[in-house]
Amino acid sequence: MIRSIILLGLLAVQPVQAQSGWPEVKCARYGEATAAALAHFGRQGVSQAFLDRHAAFLASGCTGQRDVCPRSPAELTLADALSIAAMNGGATGSFLPFACRD
């Protein structure tokens, strides 16, 4: 838990300012947070399907399908950390790629 809090502090970014290109800025920040979270938590317990869907979301400029479904405890931990990091970076919950439809 303490490590997660420290990680989230490290993922905090500069305050948001109104600007053109905001979707690109959000996506870049989210991509950086993703890399940091994976380096911190590792990939053990994270399925290839989760990683592939998440990579597709990033590759789309964070505008593609929001169908990354965290199922394992490791995936939930990663999704939670990324959700908080995204919010700290100025993104709203609707920005996130996490959704389980089945």
C-alpha positions in Angstrom: 0.0 0.0 0.0 2.8 2.4 0.9 4.6 1.6 -2.3 1.4 2.4 -4.3 1.0 5.7 -2.6 4.6 6.6 -3.3 4.2 5.5 -7.0 1.1 7.7 -7.3 3.0 10.6 -6.0 5.7 10.1 -8.5 3.1 9.9 -11.3 1.6 13.3 -10.4 2.2 15.8 -13.2 2.0 19.5 -13.8 -1.3 21.3 -13.3 -3.6 21.3 -16.2 -4.0 24.5 -18.3 -6.6 25.1 -21.0 -4.8 24.5 -24.3 -5.3 23.1 -27.7 -4.0 19.5 -28.0 -5.2 18.6 -24.6 -6.2 15.1 -25.7 -2.6 14.5 -26.9 -1.2 15.8 -23.6 -3.5 13.6 -21.6 -2.5 10.6 -23.6 1.2 11.3 -23.4 0.9 11.7 -19.6 -1.1 8.5 -19.4 1.5 6.7 -21.4 4.2 7.8 -19.1 2.2 6.8 -16.1 1.6 3.4 -17.7 5.3 2.8 -18.2 6.1 3.9 -14.6 3.3 1.7 -13.2 4.5 -1.4 -15.2 8.1 -0.8 -14.1 6.9 -0.5 -10.4 4.4 -3.3 -10.2 5.8 -5.6 -12.9 3.8 -7.8 -15.3 3.4 -10.9 -13.2 -0.3 -11.8 -13.0 -1.1 -9.4 -15.9 -2.5 -11.2 -18.9 -1.3 -10.7 -22.4 -4.9 -9.8 -23.4 -4.9 -7.0 -20.8 -1.6 -5.7 -22.1 -2.6 -6.0 -25.7 -5.9 -4.1 -25.3 -4.2 -1.4 -23.2 -1.4 -1.0 -25.9 -4.1 -0.7 -28.6 -5.7 2.1 -26.6 -2.4 3.9 -26.2 -1.6 3.4 -29.9 -5.0 5.0 -30.9 -3.9 8.2 -29.2 -6.2 7.2 -26.3 -9.3 7.5 -28.4 -9.9 3.9 -29.3 -12.0 1.2 -27.7 -12.3 1.4 -24.0 -12.4 -2.4 -23.5 -9.5 -3.1 -21.1 -11.0 -5.4 -18.5 -8.9 -6.0 -15.4 -9.7 -9.5 -14.1 -6.8 -10.6 -11.9 -5.7 -9.0 -8.7 -2.5 -7.7 -10.5 -4.6 -6.2 -13.3 -6.9 -4.5 -10.7 -3.9 -3.1 -8.9 -2.5 -1.7 -12.1 -5.8 -0.3 -13.2 -6.4 1.3 -9.9 -2.9 2.9 -9.9 -3.4 4.1 -13.5 -6.9 5.5 -12.7 -5.5 7.6 -9.9 -2.5 8.7 -11.9 -4.8 9.8 -14.8 -7.0 11.8 -12.4 -3.9 13.4 -10.9 -2.8 14.3 -14.4 -6.0 16.1 -15.1 -8.0 13.4 -16.9 -11.5 12.5 -16.0 -12.8 9.0 -15.4 -14.3 8.9 -18.9 -10.8 9.1 -20.4 -9.8 5.7 -18.9 -9.8 2.5 -21.1 -11.1 0.2 -18.4 -14.5 -1.5 -19.0 -15.7 -5.0 -18.6 -18.7 -5.8 -20.8 -19.1 -9.5 -20.2 
